[in-house]
Amino acid sequence: MSILNFKDEHIDTIREFINGLIGNVTSRNLFTGYGLFYKQKLMFALWLNKKFYLQAEGELAKELIARGCVAFAKCETNAKFLLSSYYALSTSILEDTSLLRRLIMLSIKQIQDRKNEIELSKANRLKDLPNLSIKYERMLKKVDIHDVKTLRIVGAENAIVRLRKQGIPATLNTYWRLCCALSNKNSEFLTKAQKKILLKKLNDALYEAGFRRYRKLDDE
């Protein structure tokens, strides 16, 4: 893949270059500069004054600073605004496509995780969570899990243990649904590797509570 001189390129060329790295990238003319979006929803970068800014917080922001990136400043534009958590990527990063892709994907993951946390914080009724319906809400209420806050405290594994203690059928599918509900994800997209990790956590909780472990993923 060719390396661009970002300072000399138009936003359309920049967009196509980044799209070639991660896919599903669109751009939008903002109040100043252009925003780059992943799947049309998550703005992860800004192209302004021929500089490419990546959104970053926490450890990712520290890595960018260590690599010579500079935080966005008001002096970059005459507009009276400040974009926090955006860093102008250094030339060394822009010229390393593998590194650039990794950093962009980490940025997108941070943004998606924050979005998930916000959406989950707004949910109160169990049936409002992904994968759960009134059926599962009624089931959980029978073991004193009446809302999302309580489910977070109890956890998916202990929720299954409570259901087992009350003699209420709780399959692995129920467990997958609870785990993904707490992370705002669709349980249908869980990979086999992810299920194996979750199954170990469930088996540990079941064993401590005196119940038999599941022997394999399809052991209902």
N, CA and C atoms as a LAMMPS dump frame, in Angstrom:
ITEM: TIMESTEP
0
ITEM: NUMBER OF ATOMS
660
ITEM: BOX BOUNDS ff ff ff
-5.0000000000000000e+02 5.0000000000000000e+02
-5.0000000000000000e+02 5.0000000000000000e+02
-5.0000000000000000e+02 5.0000000000000000e+02
ITEM: ATOMS id mol type element x y z
1 1 1 N 0.854 -1.201 0
2 1 2 C 0 0 0
3 1 3 C 0.884 1.243 0
4 2 1 N 0.528 2.213 -0.829
5 2 2 C 1.321 3.432 -0.921
6 2 3 C 1.201 4.27 0.341
7 3 1 N 2.207 5.1 0.573
8 3 2 C 2.212 5.997 1.725
9 3 3 C 1.88 7.408 1.252
10 4 1 N 0.93 8.047 1.887
11 4 2 C 0.524 9.381 1.489
12 4 3 C 1.33 10.457 2.2
13 5 1 N 1.47 11.575 1.527
14 5 2 C 1.933 12.779 2.196
15 5 3 C 0.666 13.517 2.62
16 6 1 N 0.235 13.305 3.844
17 6 2 C -1.059 13.81 4.295
18 6 3 C -1.198 15.32 4.097
19 7 1 N -0.108 16.058 4.205
20 7 2 C -0.188 17.517 4.114
21 7 3 C -0.569 17.989 2.706
22 8 1 N -0.34 17.128 1.708
23 8 2 C -0.587 17.53 0.328
24 8 3 C -1.846 16.899 -0.269
25 9 1 N -2.594 16.156 0.557
26 9 2 C -3.73 15.41 0.024
27 9 3 C -5.071 16.066 0.354
28 10 1 N -6.074 15.735 -0.472
29 10 2 C -7.447 16.196 -0.252
30 10 3 C -8.148 15.19 0.651
31 11 1 N -9.226 15.622 1.307
32 11 2 C -9.934 14.755 2.247
33 11 3 C -10.42 13.472 1.578
34 12 1 N -10.819 13.543 0.304
35 12 2 C -11.287 12.341 -0.378
36 12 3 C -10.182 11.293 -0.472
37 13 1 N -8.973 11.749 -0.745
38 13 2 C -7.84 10.831 -0.82
39 13 3 C -7.496 10.272 0.551
40 14 1 N -7.552 11.135 1.566
41 14 2 C -7.291 10.699 2.941
42 14 3 C -8.306 9.648 3.352
43 15 1 N -9.578 9.923 3.075
44 15 2 C -10.641 8.983 3.441
45 15 3 C -10.431 7.614 2.78
46 16 1 N -10.12 7.632 1.488
47 16 2 C -9.932 6.374 0.783
48 16 3 C -8.722 5.609 1.315
49 17 1 N -7.694 6.345 1.701
50 17 2 C -6.504 5.695 2.258
51 17 3 C -6.835 4.998 3.579
52 18 1 N -7.518 5.708 4.481
53 18 2 C -7.889 5.119 5.773
54 18 3 C -8.903 3.997 5.587
55 19 1 N -9.8 4.174 4.623
56 19 2 C -10.779 3.131 4.34
57 19 3 C -10.075 1.852 3.882
58 20 1 N -8.98 2.015 3.152
59 20 2 C -8.212 0.855 2.732
60 20 3 C -7.558 0.131 3.897
61 21 1 N -7.326 0.859 4.98
62 21 2 C -6.702 0.252 6.163
63 21 3 C -7.704 -0.504 7.021
64 22 1 N -8.893 0.097 7.247
65 22 2 C -9.829 -0.505 8.207
66 22 3 C -11.22 -0.762 7.64
67 23 1 N -11.578 -0.136 6.524
68 23 2 C -12.897 -0.328 5.934
69 23 3 C -13.979 0.458 6.66
70 24 1 N -15.116 0.651 5.988
71 24 2 C -16.303 1.304 6.572
72 24 3 C -16.029 2.737 7.034
73 25 1 N -15.199 3.46 6.292
74 25 2 C -14.848 4.829 6.675
75 25 3 C -15.558 5.828 5.765
76 26 1 N -16.183 6.825 6.375
77 26 2 C -16.793 7.929 5.647
78 26 3 C -16.273 9.236 6.232
79 27 1 N -16.471 10.336 5.493
80 27 2 C -16.049 11.641 5.993
81 27 3 C -17.213 12.601 5.942
82 28 1 N -17.142 13.64 6.764
83 28 2 C -18.216 14.626 6.829
84 28 3 C -17.612 16 7.112
85 29 1 N -18.086 16.984 6.373
86 29 2 C -17.64 18.354 6.577
87 29 3 C -18.263 18.886 7.862
88 30 1 N -17.418 19.238 8.837
89 30 2 C -17.9 19.72 10.119
90 30 3 C -17.843 21.243 10.165
91 31 1 N -18.073 21.815 11.338
92 31 2 C -17.989 23.256 11.523
93 31 3 C -16.591 23.76 11.181
94 32 1 N -15.64 22.884 11.299
95 32 2 C -14.283 23.187 10.849
96 32 3 C -13.622 21.863 10.508
97 33 1 N -12.916 21.81 9.405
98 33 2 C -12.259 20.578 9.019
99 33 3 C -13.246 19.487 8.622
100 34 1 N -12.738 18.255 8.608
101 34 2 C -13.556 17.101 8.233
102 34 3 C -13.43 16.02 9.297
103 35 1 N -14.567 15.429 9.649
104 35 2 C -14.55 14.314 10.58
105 35 3 C -14.494 13.01 9.816
106 36 1 N -13.74 12.044 10.317
107 36 2 C -13.688 10.706 9.747
108 36 3 C -14.459 9.773 10.662
109 37 1 N -15.38 9.021 10.082
110 37 2 C -16.296 8.194 10.853
111 37 3 C -16.146 6.722 10.494
112 38 1 N -16.295 5.878 11.515
113 38 2 C -16.305 4.427 11.314
114 38 3 C -17.746 3.952 11.345
115 39 1 N -18.161 3.269 10.309
116 39 2 C -19.531 2.777 10.157
117 39 3 C -20.55 3.911 10.286
118 40 1 N -20.158 5.096 9.855
119 40 2 C -21.01 6.29 9.794
120 40 3 C -21.467 6.795 11.166
121 41 1 N -20.986 6.202 12.245
122 41 2 C -21.47 6.564 13.575
123 41 3 C -20.374 7.05 14.521
124 42 1 N -19.217 6.447 14.422
125 42 2 C -18.162 6.736 15.396
126 42 3 C -17.093 7.639 14.779
127 43 1 N -17.054 8.89 15.219
128 43 2 C -16.027 9.807 14.727
129 43 3 C -14.729 9.551 15.493
130 44 1 N -13.73 9.076 14.763
131 44 2 C -12.466 8.716 15.406
132 44 3 C -11.316 9.654 15.046
133 45 1 N -11.511 10.464 14.002
134 45 2 C -10.411 11.323 13.578
135 45 3 C -10.935 12.626 12.98
136 46 1 N -10.048 13.607 12.941
137 46 2 C -10.357 14.915 12.366
138 46 3 C -9.216 15.306 11.44
139 47 1 N -9.572 15.772 10.251
140 47 2 C -8.555 16.283 9.318
141 47 3 C -8.744 17.779 9.216
142 48 1 N -7.765 18.51 9.713
143 48 2 C -7.879 19.962 9.813
144 48 3 C -6.519 20.601 9.576
145 49 1 N -6.498 21.655 8.766
146 49 2 C -5.242 22.358 8.469
147 49 3 C -4.134 21.397 8.036
148 50 1 N -4.54 20.402 7.225
149 50 2 C -3.617 19.411 6.677
150 50 3 C -2.919 18.594 7.766
151 51 1 N -3.633 18.43 8.887
152 51 2 C -3.137 17.57 9.964
153 51 3 C -4.181 16.502 10.268
154 52 1 N -3.723 15.316 10.59
155 52 2 C -4.599 14.188 10.895
156 52 3 C -4.621 13.984 12.409
157 53 1 N -5.778 14.265 13.02
158 53 2 C -5.934 14.127 14.475
159 53 3 C -6.691 12.849 14.797
160 54 1 N -6.169 12.076 15.742
161 54 2 C -6.813 10.848 16.181
162 54 3 C -7.344 11.019 17.596
163 55 1 N -8.556 10.548 17.841
164 55 2 C -9.128 10.637 19.18
165 55 3 C -8.509 9.555 20.066
166 56 1 N -8.095 9.952 21.257
167 56 2 C -7.45 8.99 22.157
168 56 3 C -7.562 9.45 23.599
169 57 1 N -7.664 8.478 24.494
170 57 2 C -7.682 8.743 25.933
171 57 3 C -6.826 7.706 26.644
172 58 1 N -6.553 7.951 27.901
173 58 2 C -5.867 6.958 28.731
174 58 3 C -4.54 6.488 28.165
175 59 1 N -4.353 5.16 28.148
176 59 2 C -3.091 4.576 27.708
177 59 3 C -2.799 4.874 26.249
178 60 1 N -3.84 4.928 25.433
179 60 2 C -3.625 5.237 24.021
180 60 3 C -3.097 6.661 23.855
181 61 1 N -3.658 7.595 24.61
182 61 2 C -3.177 8.975 24.556
183 61 3 C -1.712 9.055 24.991
184 62 1 N -1.359 8.308 26.031
185 62 2 C 0.025 8.297 26.504
186 62 3 C 0.963 7.763 25.426
187 63 1 N 0.511 6.727 24.723
188 63 2 C 1.352 6.166 23.659
189 63 3 C 1.554 7.187 22.54
190 64 1 N 0.477 7.885 22.175
191 64 2 C 0.59 8.877 21.109
192 64 3 C 1.553 9.994 21.495
193 65 1 N 1.447 10.461 22.722
194 65 2 C 2.349 11.523 23.195
195 65 3 C 3.797 11.042 23.165
196 66 1 N 4.002 9.796 23.595
197 66 2 C 5.345 9.226 23.601
198 66 3 C 5.904 9.102 22.186
199 67 1 N 5.007 8.99 21.213
200 67 2 C 5.43 8.867 19.816
201 67 3 C 5.498 10.226 19.116
202 68 1 N 5.425 11.298 19.896
203 68 2 C 5.609 12.629 19.333
204 68 3 C 4.36 13.323 18.844
205 69 1 N 3.185 12.804 19.188
206 69 2 C 1.931 13.43 18.773
207 69 3 C 1.589 14.593 19.704
208 70 1 N 0.915 15.598 19.142
209 70 2 C 0.596 16.813 19.891
210 70 3 C -0.915 16.977 20
211 71 1 N -1.385 17.342 21.186
212 71 2 C -2.814 17.517 21.411
213 71 3 C -3.357 18.699 20.625
214 72 1 N -4.628 18.604 20.243
215 72 2 C -5.296 19.683 19.52
216 72 3 C -5.321 20.934 20.394
217 73 1 N -5.103 22.102 19.771
218 73 2 C -5.117 23.364 20.507
219 73 3 C -5.996 24.377 19.788
220 74 1 N -6.521 25.325 20.535
221 74 2 C -7.4 26.349 19.952
222 74 3 C -6.726 27.113 18.823
223 75 1 N -5.436 27.281 18.935
224 75 2 C -4.734 28.082 17.942
225 75 3 C -4.72 27.419 16.561
226 76 1 N -5.19 26.167 16.489
227 76 2 C -5.229 25.478 15.208
228 76 3 C -6.267 26.093 14.272
229 77 1 N -7.213 26.817 14.833
230 77 2 C -8.295 27.391 14.044
231 77 3 C -8.796 28.651 14.72
232 78 1 N -9.473 29.497 13.963
233 78 2 C -10.037 30.72 14.53
234 78 3 C -11.332 30.468 15.281
235 79 1 N -11.888 29.285 15.102
236 79 2 C -13.151 28.966 15.78
237 79 3 C -12.934 28.903 17.289
238 80 1 N -13.963 29.304 18.021
239 80 2 C -13.869 29.315 19.486
240 80 3 C -14.332 27.975 20.043
241 81 1 N -13.512 26.988 19.86
242 81 2 C -13.852 25.679 20.396
243 81 3 C -12.555 24.924 20.67
244 82 1 N -12.677 23.89 21.451
245 82 2 C -11.517 23.06 21.771
246 82 3 C -11.93 21.603 21.713
247 83 1 N -11.285 20.843 20.88
248 83 2 C -11.571 19.414 20.786
249 83 3 C -10.638 18.674 21.737
250 84 1 N -11.179 18.179 22.808
251 84 2 C -10.352 17.442 23.757
252 84 3 C -10.12 16.024 23.25
253 85 1 N -9.033 15.454 23.664
254 85 2 C -8.691 14.062 23.361
255 85 3 C -8.417 13.804 21.882
256 86 1 N -7.95 14.809 21.153
257 86 2 C -7.539 14.615 19.763
258 86 3 C -6.051 14.975 19.641
259 87 1 N -5.3 14.119 18.945
260 87 2 C -3.859 14.297 18.843
261 87 3 C -3.41 14.257 17.384
262 88 1 N -2.622 15.253 16.994
263 88 2 C -2.08 15.293 15.637
264 88 3 C -1.014 14.2 15.502
265 89 1 N -1.239 13.274 14.596
266 89 2 C -0.326 12.144 14.456
267 89 3 C 1.007 12.585 13.848
268 90 1 N 2.06 12.012 14.367
269 90 2 C 3.401 12.338 13.896
270 90 3 C 3.646 11.712 12.523
271 91 1 N 4.613 12.252 11.808
272 91 2 C 4.95 11.741 10.476
273 91 3 C 5.351 10.271 10.53
274 92 1 N 6.074 9.886 11.576
275 92 2 C 6.53 8.491 11.682
276 92 3 C 5.358 7.526 11.78
277 93 1 N 4.263 7.948 12.416
278 93 2 C 3.075 7.095 12.507
279 93 3 C 2.365 7.038 11.162
280 94 1 N 2.207 8.199 10.527
281 94 2 C 1.495 8.264 9.25
282 94 3 C 2.208 7.479 8.156
283 95 1 N 3.496 7.297 8.297
284 95 2 C 4.268 6.568 7.287
285 95 3 C 4.357 5.077 7.582
286 96 1 N 3.83 4.655 8.712
287 96 2 C 3.851 3.24 9.092
288 96 3 C 2.412 2.724 9.073
289 97 1 N 1.995 2.123 7.987
290 97 2 C 0.591 1.735 7.826
291 97 3 C 0.13 0.715 8.863
292 98 1 N 0.987 -0.204 9.243
293 98 2 C 0.609 -1.214 10.249
294 98 3 C 0.361 -0.554 11.595
295 99 1 N 1.26 0.335 11.975
296 99 2 C 1.114 1.053 13.239
297 99 3 C -0.112 1.962 13.193
298 100 1 N -0.282 2.655 12.084
299 100 2 C -1.432 3.559 11.938
300 100 3 C -2.739 2.794 12.076
301 101 1 N -2.833 1.662 11.442
302 101 2 C -4.055 0.855 11.535
303 101 3 C -4.317 0.415 12.973
304 102 1 N -3.273 -0.043 13.652
305 102 2 C -3.437 -0.492 15.042
306 102 3 C -3.946 0.636 15.93
307 103 1 N -3.369 1.816 15.786
308 103 2 C -3.754 2.948 16.62
309 103 3 C -5.186 3.388 16.326
310 104 1 N -5.562 3.375 15.058
311 104 2 C -6.924 3.756 14.687
312 104 3 C -7.93 2.769 15.279
313 105 1 N -7.636 1.472 15.191
314 105 2 C -8.556 0.467 15.729
315 105 3 C -8.668 0.57 17.249
316 106 1 N -7.57 0.915 17.922
317 106 2 C -7.624 1.113 19.375
318 106 3 C -8.491 2.322 19.711
319 107 1 N -8.385 3.371 18.903
320 107 2 C -9.206 4.565 19.103
321 107 3 C -10.685 4.227 18.941
322 108 1 N -11.01 3.497 17.884
323 108 2 C -12.402 3.123 17.629
324 108 3 C -12.943 2.256 18.767
325 109 1 N -12.111 1.351 19.265
326 109 2 C -12.55 0.503 20.381
327 109 3 C -12.852 1.345 21.616
328 110 1 N -12.007 2.329 21.898
329 110 2 C -12.26 3.215 23.044
330 110 3 C -13.592 3.94 22.884
331 111 1 N -13.842 4.449 21.693
332 111 2 C -15.075 5.204 21.439
333 111 3 C -16.29 4.296 21.582
334 112 1 N -16.195 3.078 21.027
335 112 2 C -17.312 2.14 21.117
336 112 3 C -17.561 1.726 22.558
337 113 1 N -16.501 1.501 23.314
338 113 2 C -16.648 1.117 24.721
339 113 3 C -17.333 2.221 25.52
340 114 1 N -16.958 3.47 25.262
341 114 2 C -17.608 4.582 25.966
342 114 3 C -19.09 4.677 25.593
343 115 1 N -19.375 4.473 24.331
344 115 2 C -20.759 4.513 23.871
345 115 3 C -21.577 3.416 24.538
346 116 1 N -20.989 2.225 24.638
347 116 2 C -21.681 1.106 25.299
348 116 3 C -21.966 1.424 26.763
349 117 1 N -20.976 2.012 27.443
350 117 2 C -21.149 2.359 28.861
351 117 3 C -22.276 3.366 29.044
352 118 1 N -22.341 4.345 28.156
353 118 2 C -23.398 5.36 28.244
354 118 3 C -24.771 4.743 28.024
355 119 1 N -24.873 3.885 27.012
356 119 2 C -26.154 3.249 26.713
357 119 3 C -26.603 2.343 27.847
358 120 1 N -25.648 1.622 28.433
359 120 2 C -25.988 0.742 29.551
360 120 3 C -26.389 1.538 30.779
361 121 1 N -25.746 2.68 30.998
362 121 2 C -26.069 3.491 32.174
363 121 3 C -27.481 4.066 32.091
364 122 1 N -27.984 4.223 30.872
365 122 2 C -29.334 4.755 30.691
366 122 3 C -30.401 3.689 30.892
367 123 1 N -30.003 2.44 30.707
368 123 2 C -30.972 1.348 30.836
369 123 3 C -31.218 1.044 32.307
370 124 1 N -32.468 0.829 32.663
371 124 2 C -32.815 0.479 34.035
372 124 3 C -33.568 -0.842 34.081
373 125 1 N -34.515 -1.002 33.172
374 125 2 C -35.26 -2.251 33.124
375 125 3 C -34.448 -3.318 32.415
376 126 1 N -34.483 -4.516 32.932
377 126 2 C -33.706 -5.614 32.373
378 126 3 C -34.079 -5.905 30.926
379 127 1 N -35.347 -5.799 30.609
380 127 2 C -35.792 -6.128 29.256
381 127 3 C -35.286 -5.114 28.224
382 128 1 N -34.76 -3.995 28.689
383 128 2 C -34.224 -2.989 27.773
384 128 3 C -32.802 -3.308 27.324
385 129 1 N -32.168 -4.275 27.988
386 129 2 C -30.81 -4.653 27.612
387 129 3 C -30.818 -5.526 26.361
388 130 1 N -29.715 -5.518 25.593
389 130 2 C -29.616 -6.401 24.429
390 130 3 C -29.777 -7.856 24.847
391 131 1 N -30.419 -8.653 24.026
392 131 2 C -30.605 -10.101 24.216
393 131 3 C -31.671 -10.475 25.243
394 132 1 N -32.113 -9.517 26.053
395 132 2 C -33.082 -9.838 27.1
396 132 3 C -34.48 -9.356 26.709
397 133 1 N -35.471 -10.07 27.144
398 133 2 C -36.871 -9.738 26.882
399 133 3 C -37.615 -9.794 28.204
400 134 1 N -38.911 -9.582 28.157
401 134 2 C -39.718 -9.649 29.374
402 134 3 C -39.628 -11.034 30.006
403 135 1 N -39.425 -12.056 29.181
404 135 2 C -39.263 -13.431 29.681
405 135 3 C -38.077 -13.521 30.632
406 136 1 N -36.946 -12.973 30.238
407 136 2 C -35.743 -13.042 31.073
408 136 3 C -35.844 -12.083 32.257
409 137 1 N -36.514 -10.975 32.063
410 137 2 C -36.717 -10.057 33.175
411 137 3 C -37.514 -10.734 34.289
412 138 1 N -38.583 -11.417 33.929
413 138 2 C -39.405 -12.131 34.921
414 138 3 C -38.614 -13.246 35.589
415 139 1 N -37.796 -13.923 34.813
416 139 2 C -36.975 -14.999 35.358
417 139 3 C -36.01 -14.462 36.416
418 140 1 N -35.337 -13.361 36.117
419 140 2 C -34.359 -12.799 37.034
420 140 3 C -35.007 -12.192 38.276
421 141 1 N -36.188 -11.656 38.121
422 141 2 C -36.879 -11.087 39.279
423 141 3 C -37.204 -12.152 40.318
424 142 1 N -37.342 -13.387 39.884
425 142 2 C -37.63 -14.483 40.807
426 142 3 C -36.452 -14.768 41.737
427 143 1 N -35.267 -14.277 41.369
428 143 2 C -34.087 -14.482 42.229
429 143 3 C -33.554 -13.124 42.701
430 144 1 N -34.475 -12.182 42.87
431 144 2 C -34.169 -10.867 43.449
432 144 3 C -33.219 -10.023 42.617
433 145 1 N -33.243 -10.217 41.306
434 145 2 C -32.509 -9.333 40.41
435 145 3 C -33.57 -8.541 39.648
436 146 1 N -33.861 -7.34 40.143
437 146 2 C -35.006 -6.582 39.642
438 146 3 C -34.644 -5.506 38.623
439 147 1 N -33.355 -5.167 38.537
440 147 2 C -32.979 -4.093 37.618
441 147 3 C -31.556 -4.304 37.11
442 148 1 N -31.152 -3.42 36.199
443 148 2 C -29.842 -3.544 35.57
444 148 3 C -28.715 -3.362 36.584
445 149 1 N -28.881 -2.415 37.481
446 149 2 C -27.857 -2.156 38.49
447 149 3 C -27.564 -3.405 39.312
448 150 1 N -28.606 -4.098 39.713
449 150 2 C -28.432 -5.311 40.517
450 150 3 C -27.769 -6.407 39.708
451 151 1 N -28.15 -6.534 38.442
452 151 2 C -27.54 -7.553 37.588
453 151 3 C -26.049 -7.292 37.433
454 152 1 N -25.659 -6.041 37.311
455 152 2 C -24.233 -5.714 37.204
456 152 3 C -23.491 -6.137 38.474
457 153 1 N -24.106 -5.87 39.627
458 153 2 C -23.474 -6.204 40.912
459 153 3 C -23.356 -7.713 41.071
460 154 1 N -24.429 -8.427 40.763
461 154 2 C -24.464 -9.885 40.929
462 154 3 C -23.569 -10.57 39.906
463 155 1 N -23.639 -10.111 38.663
464 155 2 C -22.85 -10.721 37.596
465 155 3 C -23.584 -11.871 36.932
466 156 1 N -23.229 -12.157 35.709
467 156 2 C -23.911 -13.199 34.934
468 156 3 C -23.74 -14.581 35.553
469 157 1 N -22.524 -14.885 36.042
470 157 2 C -22.269 -16.212 36.597
471 157 3 C -23.105 -16.458 37.848
472 158 1 N -23.103 -15.494 38.761
473 158 2 C -23.862 -15.669 39.993
474 158 3 C -25.371 -15.608 39.768
475 159 1 N -25.782 -14.928 38.699
476 159 2 C -27.198 -14.92 38.349
477 159 3 C -27.636 -16.327 37.961
478 160 1 N -26.794 -17.015 37.211
479 160 2 C -27.095 -18.398 36.826
480 160 3 C -27.133 -19.3 38.059
481 161 1 N -26.196 -19.071 38.98
482 161 2 C -26.173 -19.857 40.225
483 161 3 C -27.465 -19.643 41.01
484 162 1 N -27.915 -18.401 41.123
485 162 2 C -29.166 -18.117 41.83
486 162 3 C -30.342 -18.837 41.185
487 163 1 N -30.381 -18.817 39.856
488 163 2 C -31.472 -19.487 39.146
489 163 3 C -31.435 -20.987 39.403
490 164 1 N -30.249 -21.566 39.386
491 164 2 C -30.102 -23 39.648
492 164 3 C -30.585 -23.348 41.062
493 165 1 N -30.237 -22.511 42.017
494 165 2 C -30.633 -22.783 43.399
495 165 3 C -32.149 -22.771 43.576
496 166 1 N -32.822 -21.976 42.746
497 166 2 C -34.278 -21.906 42.815
498 166 3 C -34.941 -22.932 41.913
499 167 1 N -34.143 -23.765 41.271
500 167 2 C -34.699 -24.784 40.389
501 167 3 C -35.258 -24.231 39.097
502 168 1 N -34.816 -23.041 38.727
503 168 2 C -35.29 -22.401 37.495
504 168 3 C -34.333 -22.752 36.356
505 169 1 N -34.837 -23.34 35.275
506 169 2 C -33.971 -23.729 34.16
507 169 3 C -33.156 -22.551 33.638
508 170 1 N -31.847 -22.748 33.545
509 170 2 C -30.962 -21.699 33.033
510 170 3 C -29.913 -22.365 32.161
511 171 1 N -30.079 -22.282 30.865
512 171 2 C -29.188 -22.928 29.915
513 171 3 C -27.961 -22.069 29.63
514 172 1 N -27.05 -22.648 28.871
515 172 2 C -25.889 -21.875 28.452
516 172 3 C -26.31 -20.686 27.593
517 173 1 N -27.353 -20.858 26.833
518 173 2 C -27.842 -19.751 26.018
519 173 3 C -28.271 -18.579 26.9
520 174 1 N -28.913 -18.901 28.039
521 174 2 C -29.292 -17.856 28.987
522 174 3 C -28.048 -17.138 29.496
523 175 1 N -27.016 -17.902 29.78
524 175 2 C -25.763 -17.325 30.273
525 175 3 C -25.127 -16.426 29.22
526 176 1 N -25.076 -16.899 27.968
527 176 2 C -24.508 -16.064 26.899
528 176 3 C -25.265 -14.747 26.8
529 177 1 N -26.591 -14.83 26.895
530 177 2 C -27.419 -13.629 26.799
531 177 3 C -27.11 -12.64 27.92
532 178 1 N -26.953 -13.152 29.132
533 178 2 C -26.672 -12.276 30.27
534 178 3 C -25.298 -11.629 30.14
535 179 1 N -24.308 -12.414 29.75
536 179 2 C -22.955 -11.873 29.599
537 179 3 C -22.922 -10.74 28.571
538 180 1 N -23.547 -10.98 27.441
539 180 2 C -23.525 -9.983 26.372
540 180 3 C -24.413 -8.793 26.688
541 181 1 N -25.486 -9.025 27.447
542 181 2 C -26.351 -7.915 27.849
543 181 3 C -25.566 -6.91 28.682
544 182 1 N -24.661 -7.409 29.505
545 182 2 C -23.881 -6.54 30.384
546 182 3 C -22.759 -5.799 29.648
547 183 1 N -22.499 -6.201 28.413
548 183 2 C -21.485 -5.502 27.62
549 183 3 C -22.1 -4.875 26.373
550 184 1 N -23.431 -4.858 26.338
551 184 2 C -24.17 -4.209 25.247
552 184 3 C -23.824 -4.822 23.885
553 185 1 N -23.763 -6.147 23.845
554 185 2 C -23.427 -6.844 22.604
555 185 3 C -24.482 -7.893 22.278
556 186 1 N -24.516 -8.305 21.027
557 186 2 C -25.436 -9.347 20.586
558 186 3 C -24.801 -10.703 20.856
559 187 1 N -25.49 -11.54 21.606
560 187 2 C -24.929 -12.84 21.982
561 187 3 C -24.726 -13.763 20.784
562 188 1 N -25.426 -13.502 19.685
563 188 2 C -25.291 -14.352 18.502
564 188 3 C -23.91 -14.233 17.873
565 189 1 N -23.196 -13.163 18.2
566 189 2 C -21.884 -12.945 17.589
567 189 3 C -20.728 -13.406 18.471
568 190 1 N -21.023 -14.064 19.576
569 190 2 C -19.956 -14.605 20.416
570 190 3 C -19.194 -15.686 19.659
571 191 1 N -17.882 -15.604 19.682
572 191 2 C -17.072 -16.624 19.017
573 191 3 C -16.888 -17.825 19.947
574 192 1 N -16.437 -18.923 19.381
575 192 2 C -16.2 -20.12 20.179
576 192 3 C -15.122 -19.857 21.228
577 193 1 N -14.109 -19.104 20.857
578 193 2 C -13.031 -18.786 21.798
579 193 3 C -13.557 -17.945 22.956
580 194 1 N -14.415 -16.982 22.667
581 194 2 C -15.002 -16.151 23.727
582 194 3 C -15.885 -16.977 24.64
583 195 1 N -16.631 -17.903 24.059
584 195 2 C -17.5 -18.761 24.859
585 195 3 C -16.684 -19.657 25.796
586 196 1 N -15.551 -20.132 25.329
587 196 2 C -14.708 -20.987 26.167
588 196 3 C -14.228 -20.227 27.402
589 197 1 N -13.85 -18.963 27.21
590 197 2 C -13.388 -18.149 28.337
591 197 3 C -14.527 -17.922 29.326
592 198 1 N -15.709 -17.591 28.803
593 198 2 C -16.871 -17.359 29.668
594 198 3 C -17.298 -18.642 30.372
595 199 1 N -17.214 -19.761 29.66
596 199 2 C -17.633 -21.038 30.252
597 199 3 C -16.784 -21.393 31.462
598 200 1 N -15.494 -21.101 31.392
599 200 2 C -14.626 -21.383 32.547
600 200 3 C -15.074 -20.578 33.764
601 201 1 N -15.425 -19.293 33.556
602 201 2 C -15.889 -18.458 34.662
603 201 3 C -17.18 -19.019 35.249
604 202 1 N -18.077 -19.457 34.375
605 202 2 C -19.343 -20.023 34.853
606 202 3 C -19.101 -21.319 35.606
607 203 1 N -18.251 -22.171 35.071
608 203 2 C -17.976 -23.46 35.721
609 203 3 C -17.359 -23.274 37.101
610 204 1 N -16.497 -22.283 37.246
611 204 2 C -15.898 -21.999 38.552
612 204 3 C -16.977 -21.59 39.556
613 205 1 N -17.896 -20.746 39.112
614 205 2 C -18.981 -20.293 39.995
615 205 3 C -19.917 -21.442 40.347
616 206 1 N -20.225 -22.291 39.369
617 206 2 C -21.106 -23.442 39.617
618 206 3 C -20.457 -24.418 40.599
619 207 1 N -19.174 -24.684 40.412
620 207 2 C -18.47 -25.623 41.282
621 207 3 C -18.447 -25.121 42.729
622 208 1 N -18.164 -23.831 42.905
623 208 2 C -18.13 -23.268 44.252
624 208 3 C -19.501 -23.33 44.929
625 209 1 N -20.561 -23.302 44.114
626 209 2 C -21.918 -23.348 44.663
627 209 3 C -22.437 -24.782 44.822
628 210 1 N -21.62 -25.768 44.445
629 210 2 C -22.019 -27.166 44.62
630 210 3 C -22.733 -27.778 43.438
631 211 1 N -22.687 -27.122 42.285
632 211 2 C -23.331 -27.666 41.088
633 211 3 C -22.282 -28.266 40.166
634 212 1 N -22.723 -29.188 39.292
635 212 2 C -21.775 -29.793 38.359
636 212 3 C -21.404 -28.788 37.275
637 213 1 N -20.199 -28.957 36.772
638 213 2 C -19.717 -28.097 35.703
639 213 3 C -20.266 -28.554 34.354
640 214 1 N -20.308 -27.629 33.416
641 214 2 C -20.561 -28.015 32.031
642 214 3 C -19.28 -28.618 31.504
643 215 1 N -19.39 -29.717 30.791
644 215 2 C -18.189 -30.375 30.278
645 215 3 C -17.734 -29.787 28.95
646 216 1 N -18.674 -29.257 28.174
647 216 2 C -18.33 -28.668 26.884
648 216 3 C -19.378 -27.635 26.51
649 217 1 N -19.117 -26.909 25.44
650 217 2 C -19.965 -25.789 25.07
651 217 3 C -21.411 -26.198 24.766
652 218 1 N -21.581 -27.375 24.2
653 218 2 C -22.939 -27.805 23.847
654 218 3 C -23.56 -28.725 24.9
655 219 1 N -22.957 -28.76 26.079
656 219 2 C -23.457 -29.609 27.169
657 219 3 C -24.563 -28.896 27.93
658 220 1 N -25.773 -29.053 27.49
659 220 2 C -26.915 -28.408 28.148
660 220 3 C -27.514 -29.347 29.202
